[in-house]
Amino acid sequence: MSIQMRFAARSDVGLVRSSNQDSGYAGSHLLVLADGMGGPAGGDIASSVAVAHLAALDDAHGADDLLDLLRGAVEAAHAELMERSDADTDLAGLGTTCIAILRSGNKLAMIHIGDSRAYLLRDGALTQVTEDHTFVQFLVSTGRLTSEEAERHPQRNVILRALGDHDGEVQLDESLREARAGDRWLLASDGLFGVVSAETITDTLRDVTDPGQCAEELISLALRAGGPDNVTCVVADLLELGGAAPDTTPQVVGAAARDRLRATRGGNGSAARAAALVRAASPEEAATPEPDEEPSRGRRWVGRLVATVLILLALAAGGWAARSWTQTQYFVAPDGDHVAVYRGIPQQLGPVDLATLHERTDLRIDALTPVAQARLEEPITRGSLDAALAVVENLRASLRPGAADATPAPPGDEASSQTDDASPEPGPDDGATPPPSSPSPSGGGA
């Protein structure tokens, strides 16, 4: 049986953190989630570097090569992070969790390090596929803590394994498993499962059909629970090949997608720097694809382009359909001093910007609380206009005491506040002795 994936990736800085150090990627063959750590100077770089190296694999490969390809990309990312840490004292201690799934036909290969998680919803039952590489999980595994005690343990975020936090060999959990039609996969950072119960996650994965809406709902649940950490979700449905083909445009979120907006303000983001370092690193191995999954030139080009310039979305495979899909998406981001709603996705394809200004609101950014301003450090993506407008109203409820949220648009700027002419299509809407390994100095999601 031939399998294809319908996927979505979403990320939010949360309500407490000042920056988003998570990165996520979803493509037709590859899912990745990385949760960076190491303070404001390092975590976003670490997760972006991991995604940049792995994105090159989003192509059709032979099933026998999957684990080798994943292992090689992760080891290259680890080596680069060590080099960066050695060369810049400000980056000392940077690191990242990483979980990636690479598909070939009806086979899935998965690698995992850290405390980000993979869940599988099969026949209505949710299973946590990965095991956390944390101090408290070690205590649970050795019988020194119960699972209930681990959830409240003060050291529950101390990671024992991560990329970039030590010299030497990377210790990955690896597995090869069946890709079964009807399965739904979730990759999540601890900003989700740290505050949202497994029962609620299960119900949401069962009830919300569209992967993008499902990821958005999971993030909304984390924010309603206080949003104490960055939260990133990658949701993918496995479908039988045939019928309407799902969109194949890769999605990049979190720290790895921040550069489009930073560039408009004269910045130089970590994702761009990470992409520059792997610009020449296209895979040398020419794996033989399975007979039912001969890769098109467009898909091969997509994989290489994403690896070369991480934040650019290739439309060759999807053509006009992919472009049309982007116009059903919306995101909230700054436009000068004001909060604005954009139509499209916060990416560029070469010189082509895949977003247009839908509405510049009267909500001033400097009138918001520091936490609300931090949320706007990266675009807040949503799958419909109504959902994007709801984000604006949520931000409007976060005004600083005494601040005026509405100011007239500056003279001559009337055009920027106009809405698009085209109507958007409606979106689907303890005291135990620690183990011999040295724990990471910071927990994931720092």
Secondary structure in CASP SS format (residue, H / E / C, confidence):
PFRMAT SS
TARGET T0000
AUTHOR 0000-0000-0000
METHOD secondary structure of the structure
MODEL  1
M C 1.00
S C 1.00
I E 1.00
Q E 1.00
M E 1.00
R E 1.00
F E 1.00
A E 1.00
A E 1.00
R E 1.00
S E 1.00
D E 1.00
V C 1.00
G C 1.00
L C 1.00
V C 1.00
R C 1.00
S C 1.00
S C 1.00
N C 1.00
Q C 1.00
D E 1.00
S E 1.00
G E 1.00
Y E 1.00
A E 1.00
G C 1.00
S C 1.00
H C 1.00
L E 1.00
L E 1.00
V E 1.00
L E 1.00
A E 1.00
D E 1.00
G E 1.00
M E 1.00
G C 1.00
G C 1.00
P C 1.00
A C 1.00
G C 1.00
G H 1.00
D H 1.00
I H 1.00
A H 1.00
S H 1.00
S H 1.00
V H 1.00
A H 1.00
V H 1.00
A H 1.00
H H 1.00
L H 1.00
A H 1.00
A C 1.00
L C 1.00
D C 1.00
D C 1.00
A C 1.00
H C 1.00
G C 1.00
A H 1.00
D H 1.00
D H 1.00
L H 1.00
L H 1.00
D H 1.00
L H 1.00
L H 1.00
R H 1.00
G H 1.00
A H 1.00
V H 1.00
E H 1.00
A H 1.00
A H 1.00
H H 1.00
A H 1.00
E H 1.00
L H 1.00
M H 1.00
E H 1.00
R H 1.00
S H 1.00
D H 1.00
A H 1.00
D C 1.00
T H 1.00
D H 1.00
L H 1.00
A C 1.00
G C 1.00
L C 1.00
G E 1.00
T E 1.00
T C 1.00
C E 1.00
I E 1.00
A E 1.00
I E 1.00
L E 1.00
R E 1.00
S E 1.00
G C 1.00
N C 1.00
K E 1.00
L E 1.00
A E 1.00
M E 1.00
I E 1.00
H E 1.00
I E 1.00
G C 1.00
D C 1.00
S C 1.00
R E 1.00
A E 1.00
Y E 1.00
L E 1.00
L E 1.00
R E 1.00
D C 1.00
G C 1.00
A E 1.00
L E 1.00
T E 1.00
Q E 1.00
V C 1.00
T C 1.00
E C 1.00
D C 1.00
H C 1.00
T E 1.00
F H 1.00
V H 1.00
Q H 1.00
F H 1.00
L H 1.00
V H 1.00
S H 1.00
T C 1.00
G C 1.00
R C 1.00
L C 1.00
T C 1.00
S H 1.00
E H 1.00
E H 1.00
A H 1.00
E H 1.00
R C 1.00
H C 1.00
P C 1.00
Q C 1.00
R C 1.00
N C 1.00
V C 1.00
I E 1.00
L C 1.00
R C 1.00
A C 1.00
L E 1.00
G C 1.00
D C 1.00
H C 1.00
D C 1.00
G C 1.00
E C 1.00
V C 1.00
Q C 1.00
L C 1.00
D E 1.00
E E 1.00
S E 1.00
L E 1.00
R E 1.00
E E 1.00
A C 1.00
R C 1.00
A C 1.00
G C 1.00
D C 1.00
R E 1.00
W E 1.00
L E 1.00
L E 1.00
A E 1.00
S C 1.00
D H 1.00
G H 1.00
L H 1.00
F H 1.00
G C 1.00
V C 1.00
V C 1.00
S C 1.00
A H 1.00
E H 1.00
T H 1.00
I H 1.00
T H 1.00
D H 1.00
T H 1.00
L H 1.00
R H 1.00
D H 1.00
V C 1.00
T C 1.00
D C 1.00
P H 1.00
G H 1.00
Q H 1.00
C H 1.00
A H 1.00
E H 1.00
E H 1.00
L H 1.00
I H 1.00
S H 1.00
L H 1.00
A H 1.00
L H 1.00
R H 1.00
A C 1.00
G C 1.00
G C 1.00
P C 1.00
D C 1.00
N C 1.00
V E 1.00
T E 1.00
C E 1.00
V E 1.00
V E 1.00
A E 1.00
D E 1.00
L E 1.00
L E 1.00
E E 1.00
L C 1.00
G C 1.00
G C 1.00
A C 1.00
A C 1.00
P C 1.00
D C 1.00
T C 1.00
T C 1.00
P C 1.00
Q E 1.00
V E 1.00
V E 1.00
G E 1.00
A H 1.00
A H 1.00
A H 1.00
R C 1.00
D H 1.00
R H 1.00
L H 1.00
R H 1.00
A H 1.00
T H 1.00
R C 1.00
G C 1.00
G C 1.00
N C 1.00
G C 1.00
S H 1.00
A H 1.00
A H 1.00
R H 1.00
A H 1.00
A H 1.00
A H 1.00
L H 1.00
V C 1.00
R C 1.00
A C 1.00
A C 1.00
S C 1.00
P C 1.00
E C 1.00
E C 1.00
A C 1.00
A C 1.00
T C 1.00
P C 1.00
E C 1.00
P H 1.00
D H 1.00
E H 1.00
E C 1.00
P C 1.00
S C 1.00
R H 1.00
G H 1.00
R H 1.00
R H 1.00
W H 1.00
V H 1.00
G H 1.00
R H 1.00
L H 1.00
V H 1.00
A H 1.00
T H 1.00
V C 1.00
L C 1.00
I C 1.00
L E 1.00
L C 1.00
A C 1.00
L C 1.00
A C 1.00
A C 1.00
G C 1.00
G H 1.00
W H 1.00
A H 1.00
A H 1.00
R H 1.00
S H 1.00
W H 1.00
T H 1.00
Q C 1.00
T C 1.00
Q C 1.00
Y E 1.00
F E 1.00
V E 1.00
A E 1.00
P E 1.00
D E 1.00
G C 1.00
D C 1.00
H E 1.00
V E 1.00
A E 1.00
V E 1.00
Y E 1.00
R E 1.00
G E 1.00
I E 1.00
P E 1.00
Q E 1.00
Q E 1.00
L E 1.00
G C 1.00
P C 1.00
V E 1.00
D E 1.00
L E 1.00
A E 1.00
T E 1.00
L E 1.00
H E 1.00
E E 1.00
R E 1.00
T E 1.00
D E 1.00
L E 1.00
R E 1.00
I H 1.00
D H 1.00
A H 1.00
L E 1.00
T C 1.00
P H 1.00
V H 1.00
A H 1.00
Q H 1.00
A H 1.00
R H 1.00
L C 1.00
E C 1.00
E C 1.00
P C 1.00
I E 1.00
T E 1.00
R E 1.00
G C 1.00
S C 1.00
L H 1.00
D H 1.00
A H 1.00
A H 1.00
L H 1.00
A H 1.00
V H 1.00
V H 1.00
E H 1.00
N H 1.00
L H 1.00
R H 1.00
A C 1.00
S C 1.00
L E 1.00
R C 1.00
P C 1.00
G C 1.00
A C 1.00
A C 1.00
D C 1.00
A E 1.00
T C 1.00
P C 1.00
A C 1.00
P C 1.00
P C 1.00
G C 1.00
D C 1.00
E H 1.00
A H 1.00
S H 1.00
S H 1.00
Q C 1.00
T C 1.00
D C 1.00
D C 1.00
A C 1.00
S C 1.00
P C 1.00
E C 1.00
P C 1.00
G C 1.00
P C 1.00
D C 1.00
D C 1.00
G C 1.00
A C 1.00
T C 1.00
P C 1.00
P C 1.00
P C 1.00
S C 1.00
S C 1.00
P C 1.00
S C 1.00
P C 1.00
S C 1.00
G C 1.00
G C 1.00
G C 1.00
A C 1.00
END
